[in-house]
């Protein structure tokens, strides 16, 4: 896919105040660690994640998305009444029906003339939503869209802690639950528009390539667990192998379309092992990476765009930099986008 007129006019993250360190999680799992003789510090050592953040109990996905929507409007020169498309693009949802976008739309105060819907595709939802909005802008259907994602990892991590403490798991039996302990919470929002609406420097979304390998759809599966909890199990080792294989295939097609010259890369934030293996497989310089998993953990669909926002704020992404957004999510799905900041 290629875009000529699609720009990210503003990008902003909204993060919870409550911090959970990996050491705190291990303290809560002390009975399990003692019974299985697991060494303290294992969680941070294996993932590189020191801490993650959590929304208060009772926070809905729409609350998080609305916080990001308000934050991005505060940064923007565009007005709320110019938004013609609104997408909630997270794993987390308020309920099955109506769309979580309906609740977030009302909480942000967006106009009734905006088309609204949810886009959900594991950790790729936000990037998928950018391409949907971009296609509608490029085709002339709309000129301005808002894409938000609000992820609430607390119900999943809390349920995982209960599961691990309440059942006599062996070392092998706890492996499918380990990835759950890397999950954090956060929100992010972007205003995407036609370049004719841009005042000043245009941050152009150039296009990208998507690939799917759905034969691996069983490697990471999550669902509701009762009314207020979530459950997920992941074959982390096989997911890593299959994921980097798909990333290699996607990268070859991506660079054939967009070229291989990039000043900075932002990838989905899983952890240190996944990042290192991905960059080794693609033959990329790890020094060009910008990461946030160390302090935010894996925030699902929020992870990559929130990390891009942090990179811009830190000055790691500067004007005219070409940025490669390397997204991958359960399913398996991979989407890589090129951005000229």
C-alpha positions in Angstrom: 0.0 0.0 0.0 1.2 3.5 -0.8 -0.1 6.9 0.5 0.6 10.3 -1.0 -1.5 12.6 1.2 -1.8 11.0 4.6 -0.2 12.6 7.6 -0.1 12.1 11.3 -1.0 15.6 12.5 -0.6 14.8 16.3 0.3 11.8 18.4 -0.1 11.5 22.2 0.0 8.8 24.9 -1.8 8.7 28.2 -0.3 6.5 30.9 -1.6 5.3 34.3 0.1 6.5 37.5 0.2 3.1 39.3 3.5 1.3 38.8 4.0 -2.4 39.3 7.6 -3.5 39.3 8.6 -7.0 38.3 9.9 -7.4 41.8 6.5 -6.5 43.2 4.9 -9.2 41.0 7.4 -11.8 42.1 6.7 -10.9 45.8 3.0 -11.7 45.2 4.1 -15.0 43.7 6.4 -15.8 46.6 4.6 -19.1 47.5 4.9 -20.3 43.9 8.6 -19.2 43.7 9.4 -21.0 47.0 7.6 -24.2 46.0 9.2 -24.4 42.6 12.5 -23.0 43.8 12.5 -20.2 41.2 15.2 -17.6 41.6 14.1 -14.0 42.5 14.6 -11.6 39.6 13.8 -14.2 37.0 11.0 -12.1 35.5 13.1 -9.0 34.8 16.1 -11.0 33.8 14.2 -13.0 31.1 12.3 -10.0 29.7 14.2 -6.9 30.4 11.0 -5.4 31.9 11.6 -3.6 35.2 8.0 -2.3 35.6 4.7 -1.7 34.0 1.7 0.5 34.7 -1.9 -0.3 35.6 -5.1 1.7 35.5 -7.2 1.9 38.7 -9.7 -0.9 39.3 -12.8 -0.4 37.4 -11.2 1.6 34.5 -12.9 0.8 31.2 -11.1 0.6 27.9 -13.1 3.6 26.7 -11.9 5.6 29.7 -8.3 5.0 28.7 -9.0 5.7 25.0 -10.9 8.9 25.8 -7.9 10.1 27.9 -5.7 9.6 24.9 -8.2 11.3 22.6 -8.3 14.3 24.8 -4.5 14.4 25.0 -4.0 14.3 21.3 -6.6 17.1 20.7 -4.7 19.2 23.2 -1.6 18.8 21.1 -3.3 19.4 17.8 -4.2 22.5 15.7 -7.3 20.6 14.5 -10.6 20.8 16.2 -12.8 18.0 17.5 -15.6 19.0 15.1 -13.2 18.3 12.1 -13.0 14.6 13.0 -15.0 12.6 10.4 -13.8 9.1 11.4 -13.2 7.7 14.9 -11.7 4.3 15.5 -11.1 2.5 18.8 -8.3 0.1 18.0 -7.4 -2.0 21.0 -7.6 -5.5 22.3 -9.5 -4.2 25.4 -13.2 -3.4 25.0 -15.9 -2.3 27.3 -18.3 -5.0 26.2 -19.3 -7.0 23.2 -22.0 -4.5 22.1 -22.0 -1.6 21.3 -18.6 -0.8 20.0 -16.2 0.6 22.6 -15.8 3.5 20.1 -19.3 4.6 21.0 -18.4 5.2 24.7 -15.0 6.8 23.9 -16.6 9.0 21.2 -19.1 10.4 23.8 -16.4 10.9 26.5 -14.1 12.8 24.2 -16.9 15.0 22.8 -16.5 14.2 19.1 -19.2 15.3 16.6 -22.2 13.1 15.7 -21.2 13.5 12.1 -18.2 11.2 12.6 -18.3 7.6 11.5 -17.3 5.4 14.4 -16.3 1.7 14.8 -13.8 -0.6 16.5 -10.8 -2.3 14.8 -9.4 -5.2 16.7 -6.4 -7.4 15.7 -4.4 -8.2 18.8 -1.3 -6.0 19.1 -1.6 -4.7 15.5 -5.0 -3.0 15.9 -3.7 0.6 16.0 -1.5 0.2 12.9 -4.4 -1.5 11.1 -6.6 1.4 12.0 -4.0 3.9 10.6 -4.1 2.1 7.3 -8.0 2.1 7.3 -8.0 5.8 8.0 -5.3 6.4 5.5 -7.1 4.7 2.8 -10.3 6.7 3.4 -8.3 9.9 3.4 -6.4 9.0 0.2 -9.6 8.1 -1.6 -11.2 11.4 -0.7 -14.0 10.0 1.6 -12.7 12.0 4.6 -10.0 14.5 5.5 -9.6 13.9 9.2 -9.7 10.8 11.5 -8.9 10.1 15.1 -7.5 6.7 16.0 -7.2 5.7 19.7 -6.4 2.6 21.7 -6.8 2.1 25.4 -5.4 -1.2 26.9 -6.2 -2.3 30.4 -3.9 -5.2 31.4 -4.9 -5.3 35.0 -7.7 -7.9 34.7 -5.3 -10.3 32.9 -2.4 -9.9 35.2 -4.6 -10.2 38.3 -6.3 -13.3 37.0 -2.9 -14.8 36.1 -1.6 -14.2 39.6 -4.7 -15.9 41.1 -4.4 -18.9 38.7 -0.7 -19.4 39.5 -1.3 -19.2 43.3 -4.4 -21.3 43.5 -3.3 -24.3 41.4 -0.3 -26.6 42.0 1.4 -26.0 38.7 4.7 -27.5 37.8 7.6 -25.6 36.2 6.4 -26.7 32.7 2.8 -25.8 33.5 3.5 -22.2 34.4 5.2 -21.5 31.0 2.0 -20.6 29.1 1.2 -18.0 31.7 4.6 -16.3 31.8 3.9 -13.9 29.0 0.9 -12.5 30.9 3.2 -11.1 33.6 4.8 -8.8 31.0 1.5 -7.0 30.2 1.0 -3.4 31.2 -1.7 -0.7 30.6 -1.7 2.5 28.6 -3.4 4.5 25.9 -2.5 6.4 22.8 -4.2 8.6 20.2 -3.4 10.0 16.8 -5.0 12.5 14.5 -4.6 11.4 10.9 -5.4 13.9 8.1 -5.0 14.9 4.5 -1.8 16.9 4.0 -3.9 20.0 3.0 -4.9 20.4 6.7 -1.4 20.4 8.0 0.1 23.6 9.3 3.9 23.4 9.4 5.9 20.2 9.0 3.9 17.2 7.6 4.6 13.9 9.2 3.8 11.6 6.2 2.6 8.1 6.4 4.2 6.6 3.3 2.7 3.2 3.2 3.6 -0.4 4.1 3.1 -4.1 3.7 1.1 -6.7 5.6 1.4 -10.5 5.8 -0.4 -13.2 7.7 0.6 -16.7 8.9 -2.7 -17.9 10.4 -1.4 -21.5 10.7 0.1 -20.2 14.0 -3.2 -18.8 15.4 -3.2 -21.2 18.3 0.1 -20.0 19.8 -1.4 -17.1 21.8 -5.0 -17.1 22.7 -6.9 -15.0 25.2 -10.5 -14.6 26.2 -12.8 -13.4 29.0 -12.7 -15.2 32.3 -15.9 -14.6 34.1 -17.3 -11.0 34.1 -14.3 -9.0 35.3 -11.2 -11.1 34.4 -9.2 -12.2 31.4 -7.2 -15.3 30.7 -4.5 -15.9 28.1 -2.0 -18.7 27.4 1.0 -18.3 25.1 3.6 -20.7 23.7 6.3 -18.0 23.9 9.1 -20.1 22.4 7.2 -21.1 19.3 5.6 -17.7 19.0 9.0 -16.1 18.8 10.2 -18.5 16.1 7.1 -18.2 14.0 7.0 -14.4 14.6 10.5 -13.6 13.4 10.0 -15.9 10.4 6.9 -14.0 9.4 8.7 -10.7 10.1 11.5 -11.7 7.7 9.0 -12.4 4.9 7.3 -9.1 5.6 10.5 -7.1 5.8 11.6 -8.4 2.4 8.3 -7.3 0.8 8.3 -4.0 2.8 11.8 -3.0 1.7 11.1 -3.9 -1.9 8.3 -1.3 -1.8 9.6 1.3 0.6 13.4 0.9 0.5 15.6 -0.2 3.3 17.0 3.2 4.4 15.6 4.1 7.8 17.0 6.4 10.5 15.0 4.9 13.3 12.9 1.8 14.0 10.1 1.2 16.5 8.8 -2.3 16.9 6.1 -3.9 19.0 7.3 -3.9 22.6 7.5 -7.5 23.9 10.8 -7.7 25.7 14.6 -7.9 25.3 14.8 -11.4 23.9 12.2 -10.8 21.2 13.7 -7.5 20.2 17.2 -8.9 19.9 16.0 -11.9 17.8 14.0 -9.7 15.5 16.8 -7.3 14.8 19.3 -10.2 14.3 16.9 -11.9 11.9 16.3 -8.7 9.8 20.0 -7.7 10.0 19.2 -4.3 11.5 21.3 -2.1 13.8 19.9 -2.4 17.3 21.3 1.1 18.0 18.5 2.5 15.7 15.8 1.0 17.9 13.8 3.0 20.5 12.2 1.0 23.2 9.8 1.5 26.2 9.2 -2.1 27.3 11.7 -1.7 30.1 9.2 0.6 32.0 5.9 0.0 30.3 5.9 -3.7 29.5 3.8 -5.0 26.7 0.8 -2.7 26.3 -0.8 -4.5 23.3 -1.9 -2.3 20.5 -0.8 0.8 22.4 2.9 -0.4 22.6 4.2 0.6 19.2 2.5 4.0 18.8 3.1 5.0 22.4 6.8 4.2 21.9 6.8 6.3 18.8 5.3 9.2 20.8 7.9 8.7 23.4 10.7 8.7 20.8 9.5 12.0 19.3 9.2 13.5 22.8 12.7 12.4 23.6 14.2 13.8 20.4 15.1 10.3 19.2 12.9 10.9 16.1 13.6 14.2 14.5 12.2 16.1 11.5 12.7 14.4 8.2 13.7 11.1 9.8 12.4 8.0 8.0 11.0 5.7 10.6 10.1 2.0 10.2 7.2 0.8 12.3 7.6 -3.0 12.7 4.3 -4.4 14.0 3.5 -8.0 14.8 0.6 -9.6 16.6 -1.0 -12.9 17.5 -2.8 -14.6 14.7 0.0 -14.4 13.4 -0.1 -11.0 11.6 2.7 -8.6 10.6 2.3 -5.0 9.4 5.3 -2.7 8.6 4.7 0.9 7.9 7.1 3.7 6.7 6.8 7.1 8.2 8.6 10.3 7.2 8.6 12.4 10.3 
